[in-house]
Each structure stands twice: as C-alpha cells, then as structure tokens.
Amino acid sequence: MHISFLLHNAYGIGGTIRTTFTLAGTLAEQHDVEIVSVFRHRDEPKLGAPAGVRMSHLVDLRKSSPGYEGAAADHARPASVFPRGDTRHHQYSRLTDSRIESCLGALDADVVVGTRPGLNVHISRQARRGPVRVGQEHLTLESHGYRLRREISHRYGLLDAVTTVTEADARDYRTRLRLPGVRIEAIPNSVPEPAGPPADGDARWIVAAGRLHRVKRYDVLIRAFAEIAAVRPEWRLRIYGAGDASGNERQSLGALVDELGLRERVFLMGSVDPMEAEWPKSSIAAVTSERESFGMTIVEAMRCGVPVVATDCPHGPAEIIDDGTDGRLVPLGDTGAFAKALLGLIDDDALRHRMGRAALISAARFDPAPIAERHERLFTELAARGQGGGSRGVLRTALHRSRGGVLDGAYALRDKAAGVIRRKQA
C-alpha cells in the first residue's frame, strides 16, 4: 500500500510532526510511505527523518534555495483554498494553493492523509478520484472557531474518513456535523517505548511538562503544591516547558512561586526535548490543564512507569487514566482536590509503586505498533469498499461540490461587501 501524508512543515518541532513521523515510520515497515511537507525552512528535519519514509517538500523557504526570491514574492497573494479559519492561514498563499493542487493531482497513492484542517480541506477539494482520502484531527472540533467549523462541515463531506485522537472528539464530529458517508474513527496518538529503565517510584519529585500557557493552569499546580510543601518539605516540583515570545506566563508563574515562598521547592526548567530522560527522575506526574486535545505528556509519563494525577478535562485524560488504578483524575480547577490526590500518592509508598507498575503496563496500548495497525486496518477497509472513487464517490463529489460552490459564493459576496465598506470608510 502506498500511503502519503501531507504535513504543514516536517522541518519544525511539534506534537503533530512527532506523531506523524512515528506513525509513518511504523507503517513504513510494511508499506510504501512518504511525507510531503508543504514548507521546508532548514536542511534537515529537526526531529530526524523517520526511517524508510521518503520526504519531499512543495515550498522551500531557505534563502539559499533556487527560486527563493520568486517564491517569496508569490506569497504576497493570500490563499483561496486553505481556509481562513485555520490558524496557519497567514503562512499560505496562491503559491501553496497551486503547488498543493499539482501535488495532489499527480499523487500516485492508495491513501492520502491530511494532518490539519486546512490541509484536509485541500485534500477534499483537490485530490484526484481514486486514493482513499483521510483527514486527521490532532486538536478537537470544539477548539476550532466558528469559521473553521463551518468550513469543515461543508468540505469534509468529500473525505472518506476523519480520525480523531479521542472518542469524545469523535462523538462531537458524529453529533455536531452532518457528514453522511464519512467514517469517523478515534485512534489515539502513539508513544514509543522509552530506551531507559522506568522510574523506581522513590524519588521525591513531582514533574509536569507542557508549554507555559494559561490553559495548562500551572497556577493551580503551584498552589496545590504549596499545600504539599507545608506538610512534606522533602518533596520538590519541576515544571518543564517554554513560554510564548512575550514570556508573560513564565513571569506570572515565577511571581507566584515567590509569593508562596517556594523558590527552593518549585523549579521552572524551561524546554527539554525529548522528555524521555526526565520522567523517570520523578515519582508522580501532574497535569492541571483545563483543556487537552489528547494528553501526550500523560502517556509519556505512564510509559516511564510514573503514575499521573490529572484534571478530568473534557477530552483526553479519562480515556488514558483508569482512576485509582494507574493514576488519579481530579475535578477541573479544584486546587484542594488536586493537592489531596498528590498527597495520597506521596504518603502511600505501596500505592505509588503499584500505580507506577500499572501505568507501565496500561500505557503499552499506545505503542506505535498497535496504533499503526489500527490505521492500517482503517485504510484497508476503506480501500476494499472503494471509498476513494466509484459511483458512490461521484455522487458524493457532485453533492458536496455544489454545497461548496454555495459556500464559495457566500465568501465572495462577503469579501466584496467588505471591500465596498473599506472604500467608503476611506
């Protein structure tokens, strides 16, 4: 089977890149797999190219590349196919519209997989008939704005399948959108088995990891840890992650640490990639997010034999953690409950060790091999049913292109009206 992944930028760093590389590399053990990166801005992929996977790119942003000046000039015209609601729209242009269209039109693949909403829209509109068309959702439907959700509801009807990383998000896609004939399948991300030994559960450290952003609610974690510090002074907390360019969240968290007198107990470690070597240095992992699309750090910690105390946010943690067996789930935003859950593991060595062993066993289901098998089974079933083409595909194409034409017309009228208003204001 020839499988082609369409990725925003395979030369950067991010969860979608990492999980795509892992999946592609695992599938490449049995299949012909390629990754087409829309952009390339450095000589080699920062995360290292997956073994056995062909890599290509459509737009080379390196100043030393042939045609760089011409490509840069073409980017002045905004994209018309890549949806405006996708947060990456500002990086796309008429140049990417045409190059993605040429790529998809000539692609000799059995399956083509998009890895973000904007690229899924490209596949739905521009991929030739024949290949199975799959759109991956690496965030959640709920996290997208109204404009992008509307585009998804109109364009995804030409896909054969949409994969989400949680069952909760799959339910949202099934109940909130009308996508007749489109298979909605929840397949979680995978995390490879760590190279080193697992945690022994004896270290007096709690560890958290993730970008320093308000949604991660590290303020809740620090306040909860202050309650721990008052009764268990031998325990420490490390928080790994980089903040945004402004550094405001890091400053805010640092100020909170000082305010609570925890400077010698709580450490903002900055970004470390990969985290594989850091999890085993702890005995408990903590996740206080108010929103997750999946929960990669939860799986990473569990694969290192570290039990996780996590907030029970709408997507992710409850599908990974078996509360009371391999970790704990705590009501969202409840600082006291979070501190109590942490203290329960701190004060019970046997429970902490037992949960760590259970986490190690439970997290094996996220190994790349079984996750790749689920994708392979989906692709094979769709291909066997002829969902990449045929009379049913022609009918769906005609229906959704007519709906898409109405949407295009509405956007054109809106943009024209906006132009008139701007001229009058000028």
N, C-alpha and C positions, 0 to 999 in steps of 0.2 A: 504494500500500500504506500502511495506517495502522499505525504502529509506536509502541507505548507502552512507555517504560522506567519501572520502579518503583525509586526510589533512596531510600536512607536519609535523607540530608539534602543537598539540592542547594545549600545556602547555606553549607556549610562548605568546608574545604580538605582534599584527599586525592587519592591516586592513582586511586581508583575514580571519584571525581567528575570528575576531569580527563579520564580516558579515556572515560567515558560522555558527557561534553559533546562531546569530539572526534568520537566515533562518531555521536552523534545529529545534530550539526551537519553532518557529511558526508552522512549518509543523507537529511537534510532537503533537500538539493539536488535530490533526485529523488522523495522520498516525504513523506507527511504524518506528522510525528514530534512526539511530546510526551514530556515528562518529568514524572512525578508524584513529587513529593518527599513522603515521609511527614511529615517535620518541616520547619518554617521558623522560624528564630530571628533573622533580620535582614531588612532591607528588600530588599536586592539580593544576588544570588549573589556570593560573594567572588571567584570566578573569572570572573565575567561570563557572562551567559546566552548559549548558543550561538545563532548567527543562524538564523532560520527555524524555531526549535523553540518550541512552546507550553510554558509552565511552569505547573504548579499544585501545590498542597500540600494535605495532609489535616489536619495538626495544626499550628496556629500558636502558637508558644511566645513570641512577642513580647508583653510585658506590656501594650502599647497596643492589642493586637488585641481585637476584640469576642469575648466569651465566654472570655477567657483564664482567669479565675478558675475557671469551671466545668470547663474542660478540665484545669486543673492538679489539681483535686480528683479527677477521674475517673482520673487516672494513679496513684492510690493502690492500685488493684487490678492485680496483675500480669497480664501477657499469658498467655493459654492456648493461642493458636495459634502465635505467634512462639516458636521453640524456645529452651529454656533454655540449650542448649549454645552458642548464638550469643553472642559476647561483648557484643553490644549489647542483650541481653535486658532488662537493668535499665532501659533507656530506653523499653521498650514496655509496653503496658498493655491492659486490656479496651477502652479507648477506641480504641487503634490497631487492635486486633483487629476491632472493628466498622466502623471507617472504611475500613480496607483492604478488608474484605469488601464493603462497599457500593460502593466504587470498582471493584473487580474484577467485581462482579456487573453493573454498569451500563456497563462499558467497551465502547465500540463500536470495537474494534480488530481488525486482522487478525493482529497479533503482539503478545504481551505478554512483556516481558523483565525478569526479576529480576536484581539486581546484587549480592546477598549471600545466603548460605544461608537466613537467616531469612525473607527476602522471597521466595525461591524456594519455600520451604515454603508460604507464604501463597498463592502462585500455584497450586501443586499442589492445595491444598485448597479454595480459594475462587474461582478464576477460573471463569467460566461456560464451558460447552462451546462450541466454535466457534473462538476465536482459537488460533493456534499458541502454545504455552507454552514459553519458553526460560529456563533458569536459567544465569546466568553464574557462574563460579568465578574470582574475582580473586586468591585466595590459592592454596592447594593442599589437596587432600584430606588429605594427611599432616599438615598443620599444625593440623587441627581435632582436638579432643578426642574421646574415645570416645563420649561422649553425643551430640555433634552428628553424628558419622559414622553412628551408629545411626539417628538421625532422618532423615538424608539417604538412607540405604539403604531406609527404609520409605516416605518421602514422594516422592522424586524419580521414582518409577515412573509418576507421573501427568504428568510433564513430557514434552514431545515431543523436547527436546534439552537437553544440557548442554554449554556451551562452556568450555574451559579456555584458559589463556594459554600453555601449553607442551604439547608432545607427551608429555613424561614424565608430566605430571599426567593427561593423557587416558588414558594406559596404566594408571595407577593406578585411575581411575574404571572402566575396562573390566574390569580383572582382579580388583579387590578388592571390587567391588559387583555385585550381581545386579540389573540394570536392563533387563530384556528389553523391546525395542521402543523404548528411549530412545536417540537418536543422540548419541554422544559425539564432539565435534569440537574440535580445537585451533585456535584463532585468536588470534594474539598481539595485544598492545596496539599502538596506533599512536602515532607521534610526528611532529608536523608539521615541515616543513622550516623551519629557523631563518631569521629575517629577515636577519641579518647575514652577513658573509663567514665562511668556515670558518677554522680555525686554520692558521697558517703552519708550525707544527711547529718553530719556532726558540726559543720561549720556554723558559726554564729552570725551568719549573714543572710539578709533578705535582699533579693535583686529584682529590679524592674527594668524593662527596656522598651524603647519606642521613642519616636520623635517628641521633642518637648513642645507640646501643643495643648491648648486648653481642653480639647476633647479627651485627652488622656487622664485628666483630673489627678495629676500628681500632687496637687494641693491636698486632696483627700488622703492620699497615701502618706504624705508627710505628717499630717495632723493625726492620722491613725497611729503612725509610728511613734509620735510624741507620747502617746498613752503607753506604748510598749516600753519606751525608754525610761519612763518613770518607775517601772517595776522590774525591768530586765535590762540593767545597764550594760551587760556584756554583749548585747546584740547590736548590729550595725545595719545600715541600709545603703545600697548603691543603686543609683538611677543612671542608666546608660541612654544616651540619645542626644542628637543635635537639635538645636532650636532653629527658628527661621532666621532670615537675614537680619532682622531688627534686634534679635536677642532679648526681646521683651519678656518672653515666658521664662527664660533662664534667669533673668534678673529678678523676676517676681518670685520664682521658687527659691532662689538664693536668699532673698529678703525674708521669706517665710521661715527658712531654716534658721537664720539668725534670730528672728523674732522669737522662735520657740527654744532657742538655746541649744540647737542640735548640730552646731558646726563640726564637732568632733565625732558625730554619730551618723550623719547623713552626708553622702558624697555624690555630687553631680559629676559623673565620669566623662561626659562628652560621648561622641560617637565611636563605637567599636564595631568593626565588620570584618569577619563574622563574629557572632556572639558565642559560637560553639565552645570556646575555651573558658568563657566567663560563667556560664550557667553552673557547671559542676563545682564552682567555688562557693556556691550558696547552698542553703538547705530548704529555702522557701522562695518561690517566685510570687510576685504581686502584680495584678493588673486591675487598675481602678478606672478604666475607660468608661465613658458614658455611651460610647458608640464604637462598634467594631464591624468590619466587613467580614472577618473570619476569626483571626486570633492566632497569627503565625507565632508570636512570642510564647503563647501558651503551649503550643505543640513543641516548639524548640526546647522549652524548659522541661517538659514531660519526657521528651526523648533523651534527656540527660538525667532522668531519674529524680527530677525536682518536682514536688507537688506544688500546685498553683492555687492561690487564693485570688478569685476574680469576681468582679461585679457581674451580675446577671443581666447584662445589657441585651437588647433585642435580638441581635444576630451574633452567632459565634460561640461564646463560652459554654453555653448549656449543651451545645452539640459536641463539645470536646471533653468537658469535665463531667465525670459521674460524681455528683456532690456527695461527699462523705466517704468516697472510695479512693479516688486518685487526686482529689483536690476539694476545694470548697467554693461554693457560689454564694455571693452576698448581695443583698438588695442594693440597687443603684443609689449611689451618693450617700450611703449610711456609714459615716465615719466610725461610729461606735461599734456597729456590727462588723466592720472590716477589722478593727483593732481586736475585737473578741475572737474572730476567726484566726487571725495571725497568732494571738496568744494561745489559742487552743493547740496549735501545732508546736509552738515554742515550748510549752510546758509539758508536752507528752512526747517524749523521745520515741517510744514504741510506735505511736500513731504516725509520727512524721516519717519514720523509716518505712512503715508499712505502706503509707500513701505514696512514698517515693518509688517503691518497688512496683506498686500497682500502676503508677503513672508510666513507668518504663515499659511495662507490658501493654497497657492500653494504647499508648502512642504509636506502637508498631503498625497499627492500621493505617497510619499516614505515611508509611514508607513509599518511596516512589514507585516501586513495582506494582502493588495492588491498585494504586491510583491511576497509573498508566494503563493497566488492564481495563479499568472502568471506561476510560476514554476510548481505548481501542474497541471495546465491545459496542459502545455507542456509535462510533464511526462505521463499524462493520454492519450493524443493524440498519443504519440509515442508508448505506450504500446498497445493501441487499434489497431494500424496499424501493430503490430507485428514486430516493427523495432529492437527488441532485438534478433531476430532469424528468422527462416523460410527460404524458398528457396532464397529469395532476399538477406537475410543476408549471406547465404552460398556463393552466387555468389560474393558478395562484399568482403567477407573474403578471398576467393581464389585470387581475383584480387589484393587486397592490400597486401596480404602476399607475392605474387610474386614480387610486386613492392618493398616491404620491404626487401625481400631477396636480390634483386639487391643492395639496399642501404647498407645492412649489408656487402655484398661482397665488395662494394666500400670502406667502412670504414676499413674492414680487410686489404685490399691491401694498403690503405693509412698508417695504423699503422705499417704494415710490412715494407713498404718503409722507414718510419720514423726511425724504428729500425735499418735498414741497414745503413742509413745515420749517425745515432748516433755512431754506431760501427766503421764506417770508420773515423769519426771525433776523436774518442777516440784513 
